[in-house]
């Protein structure tokens, strides 16, 4: 019988039915179009029935938010999941919820040549901890530790730690944000919404240089992709926005690498990084990553990879689901 794999994000949800190495059925959903995950999963199972596919023996769902046993809450959606209730309603004998970056971590073992882009060669040490970080709707993090013959993935909500600026420009950003919110985390900045925030910060400081059409596009909810497009078209503030974003992203990736001494490698995942592959390779990201004072030489030894496969979380969830029952 097949297994169910899922990857829930604040923007999109991917669901897949798989048997052995064969994908039987897969759908992508707009997460914001559903009031609950139960409603979304019901639609998926209706589609399965229409295709004449059924009989799930086990499932694993990666959730973008904290997981407490059989319960999970999506950080950037009003969704709460109960694995026991879902298992009963949809007839899934074994169902597990894990953090979405746990799923990404398990998915690293499924990657093939071409799925990774090297940002820093480094010197990988077998069995050493690995660090995982990725910006999308939010900022996910995870730590991988060696367990006999494979890596286990520890969940983390490290994206919500306090933002620590590293230069005068970033201190000004923190001061600006602090005027309207009591606390500023890395996720407020290193994420899709965070990229928009950084542009608005620059626009507020340089009103005459701000692009009215770009601000209007952000107000319409067209997303941070318009900032990248504007930068490619020569918008100076958009280019400054991307540079600041990448520098802060690199600094926090370096922070995580130091936290777990990631001599096994640092992996940059998430939905934003592949779309910024060229800019992330420009040197700004790695300069910020390695700017750690007396620890700079240490992190300069760690391999750093950009994960180019957007399905790595779904693949990781499938790996976990396959182990849940014989």
N, C-alpha and C positions, 0 to 999 in steps of 0.2 A: 504493500500500500504506500501511497505517496506521503511526503512531508510538506508542511506549510512553513514558509519563511516570510518574515515581514520586516520592513524597515520604516518606522514612523518618524517623520520629521515635521517641523513646524510648517513647512510649505507643501511637501508632498509625502505620500505614503506609497511604498512599493510592496506588493504582495505576490507571492510566487508559489505554485505547486510543483513539486519536483519529485522524481523517482529515480534513484541511483544518480546518474549524471545527466539525465534527460529532464529538461524543463517542459512540463505538460501544459502549464497555463500561467500567465503573468499579466498583471494589470498595474497601472500607475493611476493614483487618485490625487485630486486636489484636497489636501487635508482640511483646508478651511471651508470646504463645501459641506462638511458633515458636523453635526452637533456632538456626536460621540463616535468613538472607534467602533462600538458595537454596530452602529448603523452602517458604517463603511464596510465592515466585515460581512454584514448581512447581504449587501449588494454584491460583494465578491462571491459569496457562496451561491447566490441566485444565478450569477453568470456561470459559475461552475456547473450548476445543475442544467442550465440551458445547453451547455456544451457536452453534457453527458459524462462529466468527470466528477468523482466524489470519493469518499472513503479516506479521510486523512488519519494517519496513525499517530502523528506527533507534529508539534509545531513550536517554533521559537519566533518571538517578535522582539526586535530591537526598538527601544523606546527612547526618544530624545527627552530624557528627564530622569529623576531619581526613581529607582526600583527598590521596593521594600518587600522582599519575599514574593508573594503572589500578587502584590499590588504595585501599580505604577501611576505616575502623574506626568503628563506631557508639559514641559516647562512653558512652551510658547503657544499652547492651545488649552482650552478648558476641558481637556479630556482626562478621565481617570479610568484605568483598566484594572480589572479583576480577573486574573488568569483562571481561577476556579470557576467563576460564573461564565466566562467565555467558553471554557472547555465543555461545560454542561450544555450550554445553549447550542453550540455548533458541533457537538459530538466529536470532540478531539480528545482522545484518551490521555495524551501527555502534552501539556502546553506550558512553556516557560517564557517569562518576560525577562529581558536583560536590557541594560543600558545600551543605547545605540552605538556608543563608542566601544563598548565591549564587543558588540557585533563586528564593528570595523576591525578591532584587534584580532578576532578569530579569523576574519576574512583575509588578513595579511598572508596567512599560510596558503591561500588559494591563488595568489597572484602569480602571473607568468611574465616572461620577458616582454617588455614594452609597457607593463602596467606601472613601472616605477621610473622616475626621472631623478638622476643623482644631482643633488645640490651641493653636497660636500662628500668627498670620497671617504675620508677618515680611515680608521682601523677598527673594524668590527671585532668584538671579542665574543666567542661562542658562549652561549648561555647567559650572557650579561643582560641586565634589564633593558627594555626598549620603551621609548616614550612615543605617545601618539597624541596628535593635536589636530583640530580641523575646524575651520570657520564655515558656517552656512547661515541658516536662520539664527543660530546661536553659536557658541564656541564649545566644542566638545573636547574632552581630554581623557586619556586612559594610560595605564602603565601595564606593561607585559613582563611577567616574571617566569623564569624557567622552572618547570615542574617535571623532573625525571626525563621525559622524552619529548616534551612539547611546551609551548608557551601558554600559560593561563593569563587571562586578562582581568585586571582589577578595575572596577568602575571608579569614576571620579567626577566631581562637579567643580573641578579646578578652574573652569572658565568663569566662575563667579567670584574668584578671589579679587581683592582690591587692586585696582589699576595703579601702577607705579610709574609715573612719567620719568623719562631718562634725559630730557633736555628742556630748555626754556619753552620751546614751542609746545611740547606736550604738557608742560605745567600750565600753560595758558589754556589748553584744551580742558584739562581737569578743572581749573577754576571756572571756566565757562559752563561746563556741565554741572558743577556743584551748585550753581545758582538756581537750578531747577529740579535737582534731585539730591537726596541726602547722602547717597552713596554711589560710587562709580566703580563698576567691575570691568574686567577685560572684555566680557561679553557685550557690554554696552558699546564697545569700540571695535573689537575684532569679530565682526559678523556682518551680514548683509545690511541690517538696520544701522549698525555701527558705521559702516562706510558712508551711508547717507548722513549720519550725525556729523561725521568729520567734514563733509562738504558744507553742511550748513554752518559749522563753526567757521570755516574759511570765508564763507559768503558773508557772515556777520561781521568779520574783521575787515574784509575788503569788499565793501558794498559795490563800489564802482566796477570791480572786476567780475562780480557774480553774474552768472548767466540766468536771466529771467526764464527762458524756455526750459532750462535744466531744472530750476527750482519748481517750475510749474509741473514738470514731468514727475518729480519726486512727490509733489503734493497729490498728484493723481494716482500715486501708488505704483508707478511703473518700475520701481526697484532700482537697486544699485547698479544694474548693468548699464544704465544710461550714463553713469559717471565714467565708467571705463570707455564707453563709446565717445564721450566728450573729450576725454584725455587723448584718445587716438586722433581726434580731429583738431588737436592743438589748444584745447581749453587749459589755461595755466592753472587755475584753481583746482580743476579736476585732477591734473597731474600731481599737484602738491598733495591732494587728498590721498591718492593712491600711494605716493611715497610715504606719507605718514602712517597709513594703514599697514603697509608692508613692514615698515620699521618696527612698529609696535607688535605686530604679529611675530616677527623674528625674535624680538626681545622676550616675549612670553614663551615661545618655543624653547629658547635657551634657558629660561627659568625652570621649565619643566624638566629639561635634560639634566640640569644640575640637581634638581630635587631627587631624582631617582638614579642619578649617575648612569645615564643611558648609553653605556659603551656598546650595547647591542644594536644601537641605531635609533634614530629619531625619524618618525614618519609623519608627514604633513598631508592630511586627508581633508575631507569636507568638500562641499559643493563649489566653493569659491576658488580654491587653490588651482585646480586644473585650468580654469578660465584665465588665470593670471600667471600661467607657467613661465612665460617669457619675462615678465617683470620680476617674478620670484627668483629667476636665474640671473638677474642683472647684477647681483652683489649686495644690494641694500639689505635684503632679508638676512643673508649670512653674516654681514658685518654686524647687524644688531644682535644676531644669535650669539656671536663670539665675543661681543663687547661685555665681558664679565670680569673686568679687573684682573686680579691675580688668578682667577679661575678660567680666564680666556684661553690659555694654552690647553687646558683640560677639555673644554667643549669643542675646541678645534680638532680634537682627535676622533670625535663621534661622527659616524656616517649619518648623513641627512638625506632623506628621500622624499620626493613628491609623489603621492599616490594619484595616478592618472585615471584609474578605473572607478567610475562613479557608482558601480554596483557592489563595491567591496563589503559594505554593511549587509546587504542582502545575502551575499555569498557566505559571510560569517554566520548569520542567523541560520542558514541552511546547514552549515557544519554542526552547529549546536543541536538543531532539531534531529539530525541524523543519528546523534549519540543518545537521544532520550529513550529509545526503546529498540529492541532487536528487530 
